[in-house]
């Protein structure tokens, strides 16, 4: 093989290699674009989930505050019922005493 033929063969090999490198570059660029799209989608999902979490936390805090208010009202009303029961019992005792006195 002559030097010219060797150079032509080397040129063809280099052209083939350049073509393969170009194809590899194109494949990698495509994969990079796909990964960037997936990253963007995941970032959006994270944003949506964070917003949902924040809304759920706010609803939970609001519900807990309502529960605290209702618990306080329940305690107040329970105390009021006890007081009314005590008053009722005193009135019933007084009525019973009056009945006993009237029988005399």
GIZINOR-V91175 format. One record per residue. NEAR is the number of other ideal C-beta (glycine too) atoms within 10 Angstrom. Layout:
NEAR
NEAR
This chain:
7
7
7
8
9
10
10
12
11
10
10
10
10
10
10
10
10
10
10
10
10
10
10
10
10
10
10
10
10
10
10
10
10
10
10
10
10
10
10
10
10
10
10
10
10
10
10
10
10
10
10
10
10
10
10
10
10
10
10
10
10
10
10
10
10
10
10
10
10
10
10
10
10
10
10
10
10
10
10
10
10
10
10
10
10
10
10
10
10
10
10
10
10
10
10
10
10
10
9
9
8
7
6
4
